Amino acid sequence: GDADTAGKEARMQDTTKLLTPEEFAQHTKISRALVYELMKDQTLRPGVHYLLLGPRTRRFPWGPELVKRLLLDSLGSGTPPAETPRAPGAPPPPPVGTGGDRFNWGL
C-alpha cells in the first residue's frame, strides 16, 4: 500500500547520493577520463545514468537503482541508446551493453 511505497522512497533517499563524475569514477574504479569518454559516446546517457543539472554540471545518483541500471545495461537488457548520426559508410557501433573489449559494467 501507500505505507510500503513511502517506506521504499525513504530508504532510497537515505541510500542515494549524487556523485560528481570524479566520484563516480572512484566508486566504479575506472578513470575519470573513461567516465567522460563513456558520457561522450552515449554509453552513459543523461536521464538514464546521470542527471544534467546545468550546461556543465552532471551528477550520478549513486545507489541501488543506478547499480541495477548499470548491471542491466551490461547484460544488454537496458534501455536502448539514443540514435547517434553516423557518416555514410561508417561501420556500425558495437552492441549496447557489451562494452566491447573496452569496458565491463559487471560491478
C-alpha positions as CSV (number, residue, x, y, z in Angstrom):
1,G,0.0,0.0,0.0
2,D,0.9,3.6,0.4
3,A,3.0,2.9,3.5
4,D,5.1,0.4,1.6
5,T,5.8,2.9,-1.2
6,A,6.6,5.7,1.3
7,G,9.0,3.3,3.1
8,K,10.8,2.4,-0.1
9,E,11.1,6.0,-1.1
10,A,12.5,6.9,2.3
11,R,15.1,4.1,2.1
12,M,16.1,5.2,-1.4
13,Q,16.6,8.8,-0.3
14,D,18.7,7.6,2.6
15,T,20.9,5.5,0.3
16,T,21.1,7.6,-2.8
17,K,24.0,10.1,-3.1
18,L,24.6,12.5,-6.0
19,L,28.2,11.9,-7.2
20,T,30.4,14.1,-9.4
21,P,31.9,12.3,-12.5
22,E,35.1,12.1,-10.5
23,E,33.4,10.4,-7.5
24,F,31.6,8.1,-9.9
25,A,34.9,7.1,-11.4
26,Q,36.2,6.3,-7.9
27,H,33.2,4.2,-7.0
28,T,33.3,2.2,-10.2
29,K,37.2,2.0,-10.1
30,I,37.6,3.4,-13.6
31,S,39.5,6.5,-14.7
32,R,37.9,10.0,-14.8
33,A,38.8,10.2,-18.5
34,L,36.9,7.0,-19.2
35,V,33.8,8.3,-17.5
36,Y,33.9,11.4,-19.7
37,E,34.5,9.2,-22.8
38,L,31.5,7.0,-21.9
39,M,29.3,10.0,-21.5
40,K,30.5,11.4,-24.8
41,D,29.9,8.2,-26.7
42,Q,26.4,7.8,-25.0
43,T,27.4,4.5,-23.2
44,L,26.4,6.6,-20.1
45,R,23.3,8.6,-21.0
46,P,21.8,11.7,-19.4
47,G,18.4,10.9,-17.8
48,V,19.3,7.2,-17.6
49,H,22.7,7.0,-15.9
50,Y,23.3,10.6,-14.8
51,L,21.5,13.9,-14.3
52,L,22.2,17.1,-16.2
53,L,21.8,19.9,-13.7
54,G,23.2,22.7,-15.9
55,P,25.3,23.1,-19.0
56,R,28.4,21.6,-17.4
57,T,27.0,20.1,-14.2
58,R,26.5,16.3,-14.2
59,R,25.6,14.1,-11.2
60,F,25.3,10.4,-10.9
61,P,22.6,9.3,-8.4
62,W,24.6,6.6,-6.7
63,G,22.5,4.0,-5.0
64,P,20.8,0.7,-5.7
65,E,18.8,1.9,-8.7
66,L,21.9,3.1,-10.6
67,V,23.9,0.0,-9.8
68,K,20.9,-2.1,-11.0
69,R,20.7,0.0,-14.3
70,L,24.4,-0.4,-14.9
71,L,24.2,-4.1,-14.4
72,L,21.1,-4.4,-16.7
73,D,22.9,-2.4,-19.4
74,S,26.0,-4.5,-19.1
75,L,23.8,-7.6,-19.8
76,G,22.3,-5.9,-22.8
77,S,18.8,-5.7,-21.3
78,G,18.7,-2.0,-20.5
79,T,17.2,1.0,-22.3
80,P,18.4,1.3,-25.9
81,P,20.7,4.2,-26.6
82,A,19.7,7.4,-28.4
83,E,20.3,7.2,-32.2
84,T,23.7,8.7,-33.0
85,P,24.2,10.1,-36.5
86,R,27.0,8.3,-38.5
87,A,28.9,9.3,-41.6
88,P,27.8,7.4,-44.7
89,G,29.7,4.2,-45.0
90,A,30.8,4.3,-41.3
91,P,30.8,0.9,-39.5
92,P,28.0,0.3,-37.0
93,P,28.8,0.9,-33.3
94,P,29.4,-2.1,-31.1
95,P,26.3,-3.6,-29.5
96,V,24.9,-1.8,-26.5
97,G,25.6,-3.3,-23.1
98,T,28.6,-5.4,-24.1
99,G,31.1,-2.6,-23.7
100,G,33.2,-4.3,-26.4
101,D,36.7,-5.1,-25.2
102,R,37.0,-1.6,-23.5
103,F,34.7,-1.8,-20.5
104,N,32.7,-4.3,-18.5
105,W,30.0,-3.0,-16.2
106,G,30.0,-6.2,-14.1
107,L,30.4,-4.4,-10.8
